[in-house]
Amino acid sequence: MGELKKWRDEKWVRIGLDGSIKGACGTSKDTKNPDRCLPLAKAKSMTKAERAKTARKKKASGKTVVANTPRARVTKRYTK
């Protein structure tokens, strides 16, 4: 299975400034400074406050790509 297929299967979701899951990633109305996106499993593993913190960090920077907070980092473990 290709890496793009694996990425799409993770079901990425938008995180609002209040820490709630707002819907599918890529559906933000603000195209210049879109909402934070995370895989659904990662988003559900975090508390609402942790999700809000990483979303606020992204919105405050005003940039499209911003590093996640340490708790929100998405890591990949590849097996051979």
mmJSON file of the N, C-alpha and C atoms, coordinates in Angstrom:
{"data_MODEL":{"atom_site":{
"group_PDB":["ATOM","ATOM","ATOM","ATOM","ATOM","ATOM","ATOM","ATOM","ATOM","ATOM","ATOM","ATOM","ATOM","ATOM","ATOM","ATOM","ATOM","ATOM","ATOM","ATOM","ATOM","ATOM","ATOM","ATOM","ATOM","ATOM","ATOM","ATOM","ATOM","ATOM","ATOM","ATOM","ATOM","ATOM","ATOM","ATOM","ATOM","ATOM","ATOM","ATOM","ATOM","ATOM","ATOM","ATOM","ATOM","ATOM","ATOM","ATOM","ATOM","ATOM","ATOM","ATOM","ATOM","ATOM","ATOM","ATOM","ATOM","ATOM","ATOM","ATOM","ATOM","ATOM","ATOM","ATOM","ATOM","ATOM","ATOM","ATOM","ATOM","ATOM","ATOM","ATOM","ATOM","ATOM","ATOM","ATOM","ATOM","ATOM","ATOM","ATOM","ATOM","ATOM","ATOM","ATOM","ATOM","ATOM","ATOM","ATOM","ATOM","ATOM","ATOM","ATOM","ATOM","ATOM","ATOM","ATOM","ATOM","ATOM","ATOM","ATOM","ATOM","ATOM","ATOM","ATOM","ATOM","ATOM","ATOM","ATOM","ATOM","ATOM","ATOM","ATOM","ATOM","ATOM","ATOM","ATOM","ATOM","ATOM","ATOM","ATOM","ATOM","ATOM","ATOM","ATOM","ATOM","ATOM","ATOM","ATOM","ATOM","ATOM","ATOM","ATOM","ATOM","ATOM","ATOM","ATOM","ATOM","ATOM","ATOM","ATOM","ATOM","ATOM","ATOM","ATOM","ATOM","ATOM","ATOM","ATOM","ATOM","ATOM","ATOM","ATOM","ATOM","ATOM","ATOM","ATOM","ATOM","ATOM","ATOM","ATOM","ATOM","ATOM","ATOM","ATOM","ATOM","ATOM","ATOM","ATOM","ATOM","ATOM","ATOM","ATOM","ATOM","ATOM","ATOM","ATOM","ATOM","ATOM","ATOM","ATOM","ATOM","ATOM","ATOM","ATOM","ATOM","ATOM","ATOM","ATOM","ATOM","ATOM","ATOM","ATOM","ATOM","ATOM","ATOM","ATOM","ATOM","ATOM","ATOM","ATOM","ATOM","ATOM","ATOM","ATOM","ATOM","ATOM","ATOM","ATOM","ATOM","ATOM","ATOM","ATOM","ATOM","ATOM","ATOM","ATOM","ATOM","ATOM","ATOM","ATOM","ATOM","ATOM","ATOM","ATOM","ATOM","ATOM","ATOM","ATOM","ATOM","ATOM","ATOM","ATOM","ATOM","ATOM","ATOM","ATOM","ATOM","ATOM","ATOM","ATOM"],
"id":[1,2,3,4,5,6,7,8,9,10,11,12,13,14,15,16,17,18,19,20,21,22,23,24,25,26,27,28,29,30,31,32,33,34,35,36,37,38,39,40,41,42,43,44,45,46,47,48,49,50,51,52,53,54,55,56,57,58,59,60,61,62,63,64,65,66,67,68,69,70,71,72,73,74,75,76,77,78,79,80,81,82,83,84,85,86,87,88,89,90,91,92,93,94,95,96,97,98,99,100,101,102,103,104,105,106,107,108,109,110,111,112,113,114,115,116,117,118,119,120,121,122,123,124,125,126,127,128,129,130,131,132,133,134,135,136,137,138,139,140,141,142,143,144,145,146,147,148,149,150,151,152,153,154,155,156,157,158,159,160,161,162,163,164,165,166,167,168,169,170,171,172,173,174,175,176,177,178,179,180,181,182,183,184,185,186,187,188,189,190,191,192,193,194,195,196,197,198,199,200,201,202,203,204,205,206,207,208,209,210,211,212,213,214,215,216,217,218,219,220,221,222,223,224,225,226,227,228,229,230,231,232,233,234,235,236,237,238,239,240],
"type_symbol":["N","C","C","N","C","C","N","C","C","N","C","C","N","C","C","N","C","C","N","C","C","N","C","C","N","C","C","N","C","C","N","C","C","N","C","C","N","C","C","N","C","C","N","C","C","N","C","C","N","C","C","N","C","C","N","C","C","N","C","C","N","C","C","N","C","C","N","C","C","N","C","C","N","C","C","N","C","C","N","C","C","N","C","C","N","C","C","N","C","C","N","C","C","N","C","C","N","C","C","N","C","C","N","C","C","N","C","C","N","C","C","N","C","C","N","C","C","N","C","C","N","C","C","N","C","C","N","C","C","N","C","C","N","C","C","N","C","C","N","C","C","N","C","C","N","C","C","N","C","C","N","C","C","N","C","C","N","C","C","N","C","C","N","C","C","N","C","C","N","C","C","N","C","C","N","C","C","N","C","C","N","C","C","N","C","C","N","C","C","N","C","C","N","C","C","N","C","C","N","C","C","N","C","C","N","C","C","N","C","C","N","C","C","N","C","C","N","C","C","N","C","C","N","C","C","N","C","C","N","C","C","N","C","C","N","C","C","N","C","C"],
"label_atom_id":["N","CA","C","N","CA","C","N","CA","C","N","CA","C","N","CA","C","N","CA","C","N","CA","C","N","CA","C","N","CA","C","N","CA","C","N","CA","C","N","CA","C","N","CA","C","N","CA","C","N","CA","C","N","CA","C","N","CA","C","N","CA","C","N","CA","C","N","CA","C","N","CA","C","N","CA","C","N","CA","C","N","CA","C","N","CA","C","N","CA","C","N","CA","C","N","CA","C","N","CA","C","N","CA","C","N","CA","C","N","CA","C","N","CA","C","N","CA","C","N","CA","C","N","CA","C","N","CA","C","N","CA","C","N","CA","C","N","CA","C","N","CA","C","N","CA","C","N","CA","C","N","CA","C","N","CA","C","N","CA","C","N","CA","C","N","CA","C","N","CA","C","N","CA","C","N","CA","C","N","CA","C","N","CA","C","N","CA","C","N","CA","C","N","CA","C","N","CA","C","N","CA","C","N","CA","C","N","CA","C","N","CA","C","N","CA","C","N","CA","C","N","CA","C","N","CA","C","N","CA","C","N","CA","C","N","CA","C","N","CA","C","N","CA","C","N","CA","C","N","CA","C","N","CA","C","N","CA","C","N","CA","C","N","CA","C","N","CA","C","N","CA","C","N","CA","C","N","CA","C"],
"label_alt_id":[null,null,null,null,null,null,null,null,null,null,null,null,null,null,null,null,null,null,null,null,null,null,null,null,null,null,null,null,null,null,null,null,null,null,null,null,null,null,null,null,null,null,null,null,null,null,null,null,null,null,null,null,null,null,null,null,null,null,null,null,null,null,null,null,null,null,null,null,null,null,null,null,null,null,null,null,null,null,null,null,null,null,null,null,null,null,null,null,null,null,null,null,null,null,null,null,null,null,null,null,null,null,null,null,null,null,null,null,null,null,null,null,null,null,null,null,null,null,null,null,null,null,null,null,null,null,null,null,null,null,null,null,null,null,null,null,null,null,null,null,null,null,null,null,null,null,null,null,null,null,null,null,null,null,null,null,null,null,null,null,null,null,null,null,null,null,null,null,null,null,null,null,null,null,null,null,null,null,null,null,null,null,null,null,null,null,null,null,null,null,null,null,null,null,null,null,null,null,null,null,null,null,null,null,null,null,null,null,null,null,null,null,null,null,null,null,null,null,null,null,null,null,null,null,null,null,null,null,null,null,null,null,null,null,null,null,null,null,null,null],
"label_comp_id":["MET","MET","MET","GLY","GLY","GLY","GLU","GLU","GLU","LEU","LEU","LEU","LYS","LYS","LYS","LYS","LYS","LYS","TRP","TRP","TRP","ARG","ARG","ARG","ASP","ASP","ASP","GLU","GLU","GLU","LYS","LYS","LYS","TRP","TRP","TRP","VAL","VAL","VAL","ARG","ARG","ARG","ILE","ILE","ILE","GLY","GLY","GLY","LEU","LEU","LEU","ASP","ASP","ASP","GLY","GLY","GLY","SER","SER","SER","ILE","ILE","ILE","LYS","LYS","LYS","GLY","GLY","GLY","ALA","ALA","ALA","CYS","CYS","CYS","GLY","GLY","GLY","THR","THR","THR","SER","SER","SER","LYS","LYS","LYS","ASP","ASP","ASP","THR","THR","THR","LYS","LYS","LYS","ASN","ASN","ASN","PRO","PRO","PRO","ASP","ASP","ASP","ARG","ARG","ARG","CYS","CYS","CYS","LEU","LEU","LEU","PRO","PRO","PRO","LEU","LEU","LEU","ALA","ALA","ALA","LYS","LYS","LYS","ALA","ALA","ALA","LYS","LYS","LYS","SER","SER","SER","MET","MET","MET","THR","THR","THR","LYS","LYS","LYS","ALA","ALA","ALA","GLU","GLU","GLU","ARG","ARG","ARG","ALA","ALA","ALA","LYS","LYS","LYS","THR","THR","THR","ALA","ALA","ALA","ARG","ARG","ARG","LYS","LYS","LYS","LYS","LYS","LYS","LYS","LYS","LYS","ALA","ALA","ALA","SER","SER","SER","GLY","GLY","GLY","LYS","LYS","LYS","THR","THR","THR","VAL","VAL","VAL","VAL","VAL","VAL","ALA","ALA","ALA","ASN","ASN","ASN","THR","THR","THR","PRO","PRO","PRO","ARG","ARG","ARG","ALA","ALA","ALA","ARG","ARG","ARG","VAL","VAL","VAL","THR","THR","THR","LYS","LYS","LYS","ARG","ARG","ARG","TYR","TYR","TYR","THR","THR","THR","LYS","LYS","LYS"],
"label_asym_id":["A","A","A","A","A","A","A","A","A","A","A","A","A","A","A","A","A","A","A","A","A","A","A","A","A","A","A","A","A","A","A","A","A","A","A","A","A","A","A","A","A","A","A","A","A","A","A","A","A","A","A","A","A","A","A","A","A","A","A","A","A","A","A","A","A","A","A","A","A","A","A","A","A","A","A","A","A","A","A","A","A","A","A","A","A","A","A","A","A","A","A","A","A","A","A","A","A","A","A","A","A","A","A","A","A","A","A","A","A","A","A","A","A","A","A","A","A","A","A","A","A","A","A","A","A","A","A","A","A","A","A","A","A","A","A","A","A","A","A","A","A","A","A","A","A","A","A","A","A","A","A","A","A","A","A","A","A","A","A","A","A","A","A","A","A","A","A","A","A","A","A","A","A","A","A","A","A","A","A","A","A","A","A","A","A","A","A","A","A","A","A","A","A","A","A","A","A","A","A","A","A","A","A","A","A","A","A","A","A","A","A","A","A","A","A","A","A","A","A","A","A","A","A","A","A","A","A","A","A","A","A","A","A","A","A","A","A","A","A","A"],
"label_entity_id":["1","1","1","1","1","1","1","1","1","1","1","1","1","1","1","1","1","1","1","1","1","1","1","1","1","1","1","1","1","1","1","1","1","1","1","1","1","1","1","1","1","1","1","1","1","1","1","1","1","1","1","1","1","1","1","1","1","1","1","1","1","1","1","1","1","1","1","1","1","1","1","1","1","1","1","1","1","1","1","1","1","1","1","1","1","1","1","1","1","1","1","1","1","1","1","1","1","1","1","1","1","1","1","1","1","1","1","1","1","1","1","1","1","1","1","1","1","1","1","1","1","1","1","1","1","1","1","1","1","1","1","1","1","1","1","1","1","1","1","1","1","1","1","1","1","1","1","1","1","1","1","1","1","1","1","1","1","1","1","1","1","1","1","1","1","1","1","1","1","1","1","1","1","1","1","1","1","1","1","1","1","1","1","1","1","1","1","1","1","1","1","1","1","1","1","1","1","1","1","1","1","1","1","1","1","1","1","1","1","1","1","1","1","1","1","1","1","1","1","1","1","1","1","1","1","1","1","1","1","1","1","1","1","1","1","1","1","1","1","1"],
"label_seq_id":[1,1,1,2,2,2,3,3,3,4,4,4,5,5,5,6,6,6,7,7,7,8,8,8,9,9,9,10,10,10,11,11,11,12,12,12,13,13,13,14,14,14,15,15,15,16,16,16,17,17,17,18,18,18,19,19,19,20,20,20,21,21,21,22,22,22,23,23,23,24,24,24,25,25,25,26,26,26,27,27,27,28,28,28,29,29,29,30,30,30,31,31,31,32,32,32,33,33,33,34,34,34,35,35,35,36,36,36,37,37,37,38,38,38,39,39,39,40,40,40,41,41,41,42,42,42,43,43,43,44,44,44,45,45,45,46,46,46,47,47,47,48,48,48,49,49,49,50,50,50,51,51,51,52,52,52,53,53,53,54,54,54,55,55,55,56,56,56,57,57,57,58,58,58,59,59,59,60,60,60,61,61,61,62,62,62,63,63,63,64,64,64,65,65,65,66,66,66,67,67,67,68,68,68,69,69,69,70,70,70,71,71,71,72,72,72,73,73,73,74,74,74,75,75,75,76,76,76,77,77,77,78,78,78,79,79,79,80,80,80],
"pdbx_PDB_ins_code":[null,null,null,null,null,null,null,null,null,null,null,null,null,null,null,null,null,null,null,null,null,null,null,null,null,null,null,null,null,null,null,null,null,null,null,null,null,null,null,null,null,null,null,null,null,null,null,null,null,null,null,null,null,null,null,null,null,null,null,null,null,null,null,null,null,null,null,null,null,null,null,null,null,null,null,null,null,null,null,null,null,null,null,null,null,null,null,null,null,null,null,null,null,null,null,null,null,null,null,null,null,null,null,null,null,null,null,null,null,null,null,null,null,null,null,null,null,null,null,null,null,null,null,null,null,null,null,null,null,null,null,null,null,null,null,null,null,null,null,null,null,null,null,null,null,null,null,null,null,null,null,null,null,null,null,null,null,null,null,null,null,null,null,null,null,null,null,null,null,null,null,null,null,null,null,null,null,null,null,null,null,null,null,null,null,null,null,null,null,null,null,null,null,null,null,null,null,null,null,null,null,null,null,null,null,null,null,null,null,null,null,null,null,null,null,null,null,null,null,null,null,null,null,null,null,null,null,null,null,null,null,null,null,null,null,null,null,null,null,null],
"Cartn_x":[0.85,0.0,0.902,0.549,1.341,1.201,2.189,2.19,1.04,0.717,-0.395,-1.708,-1.9,-3.111,-3.18,-2.054,-2.025,-2.388,-1.843,-2.112,-3.594,-4.189,-5.608,-6.498,-6.08,-6.86,-6.85,-5.966,-5.906,-7.064,-7.842,-9.006,-8.631,-7.979,-7.556,-8.76,-8.77,-9.878,-9.357,-10.238,-9.926,-10.173,-9.303,-9.441,-9.729,-10.822,-11.182,-10.403,-10.459,-9.749,-10.243,-11.471,-12.012,-11.643,-10.913,-10.477,-11.437,-12.519,-13.475,-13.077,-13.517,-13.271,-14.356,-13.944,-14.874,-15.303,-14.64,-14.991,-13.744,-13.902,-12.793,-11.751,-10.507,-9.419,-9.591,-9.257,-9.366,-10.684,-11.549,-12.85,-12.922,-11.774,-11.75,-12.071,-12.881,-13.241,-12.082,-11.221,-10.083,-8.917,-8.741,-7.701,-6.312,-6.233,-4.925,-4.343,-5.189,-4.744,-5.723,-5.647,-6.613,-6.445,-7.456,-7.431,-6.37,-6.001,-5.066,-5.738,-4.996,-5.505,-4.651,-5.317,-4.653,-5.378,-4.681,-5.389,-6.44,-7.572,-8.671,-8.23,-7.457,-7.017,-6.158,-5.279,-4.426,-5.277,-6.221,-7.089,-7.903,-8.416,-9.218,-8.373,-7.065,-6.203,-5.802,-6.073,-5.722,-6.944,-6.684,-7.791,-8.237,-9.396,-9.914,-8.968,-8.405,-7.479,-6.196,-5.693,-4.487,-4.747,-5.933,-6.29,-6.412,-7.014,-7.17,-5.804,-4.893,-3.558,-2.831,-2.856,-2.164,-2.88,-4.194,-4.948,-4.65,-4.6,-4.29,-2.875,-1.938,-0.551,-0.49,-1.213,-1.203,-1.86,-3.014,-3.721,-2.922,-2.237,-1.483,-0.303,0.266,1.435,1.063,-0.146,-0.578,0.012,0.715,1.334,0.52,0.713,-0.008,0.569,1.9,2.553,3.26,2.865,3.426,3.612,4.722,4.969,3.915,3.522,2.575,3.203,2.372,2.861,3.409,4.268,4.843,3.795,2.7,1.668,0.926,0.876,0.122,0.98,2.27,3.129,2.658,2.675,2.287,3.563,3.785,5.003,4.647,5.54,5.352,6.362,5.925,6.83,6.785,7.89,7.951,8.562,7.996,8.528,9.119,10.123,10.766,10.264],
"Cartn_y":[-1.172,0.0,1.244,2.244,3.455,4.347,5.202,6.111,7.115,7.595,8.533,7.874,6.624,5.89,5.753,5.438,5.311,6.645,7.742,9.072,9.406,9.12,9.411,8.575,7.364,6.48,6.916,7.855,8.335,9.264,9.699,10.568,11.828,12.754,13.999,14.905,15.587,16.454,17.838,18.839,20.206,20.367,21.14,21.419,22.912,23.252,24.646,25.241,26.556,27.25,26.844,26.354,25.907,24.456,23.797,22.426,21.374,21.801,20.824,20.389,19.194,18.661,19.23,20.0,20.766,20.074,19.022,18.356,17.915,17.614,17.118,18.207,17.812,18.73,19.248,20.508,21.1,21.799,21.87,22.513,23.866,24.394,25.687,26.806,27.756,28.894,29.888,29.935,30.854,30.211,30.568,29.926,30.502,31.722,32.317,31.809,31.44,30.924,29.829,28.647,27.583,26.996,26.247,25.602,24.507,24.135,23.025,21.726,20.847,19.527,18.454,17.405,16.262,14.995,13.834,12.58,12.39,11.811,11.632,10.879,9.82,9.042,9.894,10.718,11.586,12.63,13.228,14.25,13.681,12.472,11.858,11.448,11.23,10.823,12.015,13.238,14.451,14.995,15.758,16.407,17.61,18.139,19.303,20.497,20.638,21.738,21.601,20.376,20.155,20.468,20.074,20.374,21.885,22.572,24.026,24.709,24.223,24.824,24.756,23.612,23.492,24.285,24.397,25.19,26.674,27.14,28.545,28.896,27.967,28.191,28.425,27.63,27.77,29.077,29.388,30.615,31.862,31.838,32.996,33.309,32.28,32.505,33.187,32.932,33.509,32.822,31.722,30.983,29.742,29.212,28.013,26.764,26.693,25.524,25.956,25.342,25.637,24.314,24.156,22.924,22.738,21.494,21.167,21.375,21.451,21.421,20.015,19.816,18.482,17.373,17.631,16.606,16.275,17.222,17.025,16.488,16.268,15.77,14.426,14.286,13.036,12.33,11.142,10.395,9.152,8.738,7.524,6.497,5.288,4.187,3.228,3.152,2.293,0.948,-0.087,-1.423,-1.931,-2.756,-3.305,-4.675],
"Cartn_z":[0.0,0.0,0.0,-0.787,-0.888,0.335,0.528,1.68,1.607,0.415,0.278,0.699,0.33,0.707,2.234,2.857,4.317,4.976,4.429,4.973,4.853,3.694,3.494,4.413,4.705,5.571,7.036,7.396,8.781,9.125,8.135,8.348,9.134,8.478,9.103,9.339,10.491,10.89,11.288,11.179,11.589,13.08,13.718,15.147,15.308,15.974,16.208,17.363,17.495,18.57,19.953,20.034,21.317,21.63,20.718,20.945,20.43,19.802,19.284,17.873,17.509,16.173,15.269,14.246,13.424,12.135,11.733,10.479,9.74,8.478,7.664,7.425,7.369,7.063,5.641,5.438,4.113,3.867,4.891,4.713,5.417,5.845,6.526,5.54,5.957,5.117,4.994,6.008,6.02,5.271,4.008,3.205,3.48,3.994,4.286,5.603,6.542,7.832,8.27,7.637,7.929,9.331,9.75,11.063,11.112,12.345,12.562,12.144,11.497,11.124,11.784,12.251,12.87,12.444,12.48,12.245,13.344,12.985,13.932,15.183,15.018,16.183,17.121,16.545,17.362,18.073,17.347,17.932,19.091,18.93,19.999,21.196,20.984,22.089,22.961,22.486,23.22,23.959,25.018,25.714,24.887,25.203,24.49,24.673,25.853,26.13,25.303,25.145,24.341,22.872,22.387,20.993,20.803,21.76,21.673,21.669,22.468,22.554,21.212,20.549,19.266,18.176,18.251,17.27,17.449,18.693,18.957,18.509,18.704,18.292,16.788,16.032,14.576,14.148,14.69,14.315,14.704,15.831,16.299,15.388,14.767,13.914,12.606,12.11,10.847,9.634,9.838,8.739,8.416,7.216,6.806,7.472,7.588,8.181,9.459,10.571,11.889,12.616,13.307,14.061,15.14,15.384,16.437,17.807,18.817,20.189,20.423,21.424,21.636,21.776,22.458,22.664,21.369,20.445,19.207,18.062,18.296,17.222,16.722,15.419,14.789,14.379,14.915,14.589,13.813,12.969,12.171,12.621,12.76,13.075,11.9,11.186,10.006,10.382,9.848,10.06,8.765,8.881,7.678,7.365],
"occupancy":[1.0,1.0,1.0,1.0,1.0,1.0,1.0,1.0,1.0,1.0,1.0,1.0,1.0,1.0,1.0,1.0,1.0,1.0,1.0,1.0,1.0,1.0,1.0,1.0,1.0,1.0,1.0,1.0,1.0,1.0,1.0,1.0,1.0,1.0,1.0,1.0,1.0,1.0,1.0,1.0,1.0,1.0,1.0,1.0,1.0,1.0,1.0,1.0,1.0,1.0,1.0,1.0,1.0,1.0,1.0,1.0,1.0,1.0,1.0,1.0,1.0,1.0,1.0,1.0,1.0,1.0,1.0,1.0,1.0,1.0,1.0,1.0,1.0,1.0,1.0,1.0,1.0,1.0,1.0,1.0,1.0,1.0,1.0,1.0,1.0,1.0,1.0,1.0,1.0,1.0,1.0,1.0,1.0,1.0,1.0,1.0,1.0,1.0,1.0,1.0,1.0,1.0,1.0,1.0,1.0,1.0,1.0,1.0,1.0,1.0,1.0,1.0,1.0,1.0,1.0,1.0,1.0,1.0,1.0,1.0,1.0,1.0,1.0,1.0,1.0,1.0,1.0,1.0,1.0,1.0,1.0,1.0,1.0,1.0,1.0,1.0,1.0,1.0,1.0,1.0,1.0,1.0,1.0,1.0,1.0,1.0,1.0,1.0,1.0,1.0,1.0,1.0,1.0,1.0,1.0,1.0,1.0,1.0,1.0,1.0,1.0,1.0,1.0,1.0,1.0,1.0,1.0,1.0,1.0,1.0,1.0,1.0,1.0,1.0,1.0,1.0,1.0,1.0,1.0,1.0,1.0,1.0,1.0,1.0,1.0,1.0,1.0,1.0,1.0,1.0,1.0,1.0,1.0,1.0,1.0,1.0,1.0,1.0,1.0,1.0,1.0,1.0,1.0,1.0,1.0,1.0,1.0,1.0,1.0,1.0,1.0,1.0,1.0,1.0,1.0,1.0,1.0,1.0,1.0,1.0,1.0,1.0,1.0,1.0,1.0,1.0,1.0,1.0,1.0,1.0,1.0,1.0,1.0,1.0,1.0,1.0,1.0,1.0,1.0,1.0],
"B_iso_or_equiv":[0.0,0.0,0.0,0.0,0.0,0.0,0.0,0.0,0.0,0.0,0.0,0.0,0.0,0.0,0.0,0.0,0.0,0.0,0.0,0.0,0.0,0.0,0.0,0.0,0.0,0.0,0.0,0.0,0.0,0.0,0.0,0.0,0.0,0.0,0.0,0.0,0.0,0.0,0.0,0.0,0.0,0.0,0.0,0.0,0.0,0.0,0.0,0.0,0.0,0.0,0.0,0.0,0.0,0.0,0.0,0.0,0.0,0.0,0.0,0.0,0.0,0.0,0.0,0.0,0.0,0.0,0.0,0.0,0.0,0.0,0.0,0.0,0.0,0.0,0.0,0.0,0.0,0.0,0.0,0.0,0.0,0.0,0.0,0.0,0.0,0.0,0.0,0.0,0.0,0.0,0.0,0.0,0.0,0.0,0.0,0.0,0.0,0.0,0.0,0.0,0.0,0.0,0.0,0.0,0.0,0.0,0.0,0.0,0.0,0.0,0.0,0.0,0.0,0.0,0.0,0.0,0.0,0.0,0.0,0.0,0.0,0.0,0.0,0.0,0.0,0.0,0.0,0.0,0.0,0.0,0.0,0.0,0.0,0.0,0.0,0.0,0.0,0.0,0.0,0.0,0.0,0.0,0.0,0.0,0.0,0.0,0.0,0.0,0.0,0.0,0.0,0.0,0.0,0.0,0.0,0.0,0.0,0.0,0.0,0.0,0.0,0.0,0.0,0.0,0.0,0.0,0.0,0.0,0.0,0.0,0.0,0.0,0.0,0.0,0.0,0.0,0.0,0.0,0.0,0.0,0.0,0.0,0.0,0.0,0.0,0.0,0.0,0.0,0.0,0.0,0.0,0.0,0.0,0.0,0.0,0.0,0.0,0.0,0.0,0.0,0.0,0.0,0.0,0.0,0.0,0.0,0.0,0.0,0.0,0.0,0.0,0.0,0.0,0.0,0.0,0.0,0.0,0.0,0.0,0.0,0.0,0.0,0.0,0.0,0.0,0.0,0.0,0.0,0.0,0.0,0.0,0.0,0.0,0.0,0.0,0.0,0.0,0.0,0.0,0.0],
"pdbx_formal_charge":[null,null,null,null,null,null,null,null,null,null,null,null,null,null,null,null,null,null,null,null,null,null,null,null,null,null,null,null,null,null,null,null,null,null,null,null,null,null,null,null,null,null,null,null,null,null,null,null,null,null,null,null,null,null,null,null,null,null,null,null,null,null,null,null,null,null,null,null,null,null,null,null,null,null,null,null,null,null,null,null,null,null,null,null,null,null,null,null,null,null,null,null,null,null,null,null,null,null,null,null,null,null,null,null,null,null,null,null,null,null,null,null,null,null,null,null,null,null,null,null,null,null,null,null,null,null,null,null,null,null,null,null,null,null,null,null,null,null,null,null,null,null,null,null,null,null,null,null,null,null,null,null,null,null,null,null,null,null,null,null,null,null,null,null,null,null,null,null,null,null,null,null,null,null,null,null,null,null,null,null,null,null,null,null,null,null,null,null,null,null,null,null,null,null,null,null,null,null,null,null,null,null,null,null,null,null,null,null,null,null,null,null,null,null,null,null,null,null,null,null,null,null,null,null,null,null,null,null,null,null,null,null,null,null,null,null,null,null,null,null],
"auth_seq_id":[1,1,1,2,2,2,3,3,3,4,4,4,5,5,5,6,6,6,7,7,7,8,8,8,9,9,9,10,10,10,11,11,11,12,12,12,13,13,13,14,14,14,15,15,15,16,16,16,17,17,17,18,18,18,19,19,19,20,20,20,21,21,21,22,22,22,23,23,23,24,24,24,25,25,25,26,26,26,27,27,27,28,28,28,29,29,29,30,30,30,31,31,31,32,32,32,33,33,33,34,34,34,35,35,35,36,36,36,37,37,37,38,38,38,39,39,39,40,40,40,41,41,41,42,42,42,43,43,43,44,44,44,45,45,45,46,46,46,47,47,47,48,48,48,49,49,49,50,50,50,51,51,51,52,52,52,53,53,53,54,54,54,55,55,55,56,56,56,57,57,57,58,58,58,59,59,59,60,60,60,61,61,61,62,62,62,63,63,63,64,64,64,65,65,65,66,66,66,67,67,67,68,68,68,69,69,69,70,70,70,71,71,71,72,72,72,73,73,73,74,74,74,75,75,75,76,76,76,77,77,77,78,78,78,79,79,79,80,80,80],
"auth_comp_id":["MET","MET","MET","GLY","GLY","GLY","GLU","GLU","GLU","LEU","LEU","LEU","LYS","LYS","LYS","LYS","LYS","LYS","TRP","TRP","TRP","ARG","ARG","ARG","ASP","ASP","ASP","GLU","GLU","GLU","LYS","LYS","LYS","TRP","TRP","TRP","VAL","VAL","VAL","ARG","ARG","ARG","ILE","ILE","ILE","GLY","GLY","GLY","LEU","LEU","LEU","ASP","ASP","ASP","GLY","GLY","GLY","SER","SER","SER","ILE","ILE","ILE","LYS","LYS","LYS","GLY","GLY","GLY","ALA","ALA","ALA","CYS","CYS","CYS","GLY","GLY","GLY","THR","THR","THR","SER","SER","SER","LYS","LYS","LYS","ASP","ASP","ASP","THR","THR","THR","LYS","LYS","LYS","ASN","ASN","ASN","PRO","PRO","PRO","ASP","ASP","ASP","ARG","ARG","ARG","CYS","CYS","CYS","LEU","LEU","LEU","PRO","PRO","PRO","LEU","LEU","LEU","ALA","ALA","ALA","LYS","LYS","LYS","ALA","ALA","ALA","LYS","LYS","LYS","SER","SER","SER","MET","MET","MET","THR","THR","THR","LYS","LYS","LYS","ALA","ALA","ALA","GLU","GLU","GLU","ARG","ARG","ARG","ALA","ALA","ALA","LYS","LYS","LYS","THR","THR","THR","ALA","ALA","ALA","ARG","ARG","ARG","LYS","LYS","LYS","LYS","LYS","LYS","LYS","LYS","LYS","ALA","ALA","ALA","SER","SER","SER","GLY","GLY","GLY","LYS","LYS","LYS","THR","THR","THR","VAL","VAL","VAL","VAL","VAL","VAL","ALA","ALA","ALA","ASN","ASN","ASN","THR","THR","THR","PRO","PRO","PRO","ARG","ARG","ARG","ALA","ALA","ALA","ARG","ARG","ARG","VAL","VAL","VAL","THR","THR","THR","LYS","LYS","LYS","ARG","ARG","ARG","TYR","TYR","TYR","THR","THR","THR","LYS","LYS","LYS"],
"auth_asym_id":["A","A","A","A","A","A","A","A","A","A","A","A","A","A","A","A","A","A","A","A","A","A","A","A","A","A","A","A","A","A","A","A","A","A","A","A","A","A","A","A","A","A","A","A","A","A","A","A","A","A","A","A","A","A","A","A","A","A","A","A","A","A","A","A","A","A","A","A","A","A","A","A","A","A","A","A","A","A","A","A","A","A","A","A","A","A","A","A","A","A","A","A","A","A","A","A","A","A","A","A","A","A","A","A","A","A","A","A","A","A","A","A","A","A","A","A","A","A","A","A","A","A","A","A","A","A","A","A","A","A","A","A","A","A","A","A","A","A","A","A","A","A","A","A","A","A","A","A","A","A","A","A","A","A","A","A","A","A","A","A","A","A","A","A","A","A","A","A","A","A","A","A","A","A","A","A","A","A","A","A","A","A","A","A","A","A","A","A","A","A","A","A","A","A","A","A","A","A","A","A","A","A","A","A","A","A","A","A","A","A","A","A","A","A","A","A","A","A","A","A","A","A","A","A","A","A","A","A","A","A","A","A","A","A","A","A","A","A","A","A"],
"auth_atom_id":["N","CA","C","N","CA","C","N","CA","C","N","CA","C","N","CA","C","N","CA","C","N","CA","C","N","CA","C","N","CA","C","N","CA","C","N","CA","C","N","CA","C","N","CA","C","N","CA","C","N","CA","C","N","CA","C","N","CA","C","N","CA","C","N","CA","C","N","CA","C","N","CA","C","N","CA","C","N","CA","C","N","CA","C","N","CA","C","N","CA","C","N","CA","C","N","CA","C","N","CA","C","N","CA","C","N","CA","C","N","CA","C","N","CA","C","N","CA","C","N","CA","C","N","CA","C","N","CA","C","N","CA","C","N","CA","C","N","CA","C","N","CA","C","N","CA","C","N","CA","C","N","CA","C","N","CA","C","N","CA","C","N","CA","C","N","CA","C","N","CA","C","N","CA","C","N","CA","C","N","CA","C","N","CA","C","N","CA","C","N","CA","C","N","CA","C","N","CA","C","N","CA","C","N","CA","C","N","CA","C","N","CA","C","N","CA","C","N","CA","C","N","CA","C","N","CA","C","N","CA","C","N","CA","C","N","CA","C","N","CA","C","N","CA","C","N","CA","C","N","CA","C","N","CA","C","N","CA","C","N","CA","C","N","CA","C","N","CA","C","N","CA","C","N","CA","C","N","CA","C"],
"pdbx_PDB_model_num":[1,1,1,1,1,1,1,1,1,1,1,1,1,1,1,1,1,1,1,1,1,1,1,1,1,1,1,1,1,1,1,1,1,1,1,1,1,1,1,1,1,1,1,1,1,1,1,1,1,1,1,1,1,1,1,1,1,1,1,1,1,1,1,1,1,1,1,1,1,1,1,1,1,1,1,1,1,1,1,1,1,1,1,1,1,1,1,1,1,1,1,1,1,1,1,1,1,1,1,1,1,1,1,1,1,1,1,1,1,1,1,1,1,1,1,1,1,1,1,1,1,1,1,1,1,1,1,1,1,1,1,1,1,1,1,1,1,1,1,1,1,1,1,1,1,1,1,1,1,1,1,1,1,1,1,1,1,1,1,1,1,1,1,1,1,1,1,1,1,1,1,1,1,1,1,1,1,1,1,1,1,1,1,1,1,1,1,1,1,1,1,1,1,1,1,1,1,1,1,1,1,1,1,1,1,1,1,1,1,1,1,1,1,1,1,1,1,1,1,1,1,1,1,1,1,1,1,1,1,1,1,1,1,1,1,1,1,1,1,1]
}}}
